[in-house]
Amino acid sequence: MAEWSTIGNALQSSAKDRTSWRIEAASWLLAESGAGISHWPELLDKAGLVEWDGQDAEGYGLAFVKWEALARRLAQPIERIANLHGTNAEWAMLRFACSLVTGKGGDWGADLTSLDHANQRIILGALAWAAGGITAAYPYMDLPEPEAG
């Protein structure tokens, strides 16, 4: 399970191996989606869908998204999901993130066409990341290039 740690106004996943690319991509997707700073991390925490566990080297709290529990919540009609709210685009991004990890929770065909160009690029970046790691996602993302090494 990947961890989220708060770095400035963004979230960073601590997952590093190949098997965690989907979780890294989903965590990045939640942190980057929406106008400005995504509100999902805070709302997921308040809804009991984040588990905190220790701190990273910089002293930031580490958090795990409870992806399967989120998928169960997303299986309900939106109006019945307690403690979570968002625009249609924000809900679509949440469903995409959950679907990347669990294979459940999203209607890619309907949701993708409802997003603006910027959010569609974020989705493409997350898909590329999930398939080939962060380096594969660079053409779609506004991230610093990896250090040589």
PyMOL commands that set and color helices and strands:
alter all, ss='L'
color gray80, all
select helices_A, chain A and resi 18-32+40-46+67-74+78-80+88-102+108-113+117-132+134-140
alter helices_A, ss='H'
color red, helices_A
select strands_A, chain A and resi 4-7+10-13+50-55+61-65
alter strands_A, ss='S'
color yellow, strands_A
deselect
rebuild
show_as cartoon
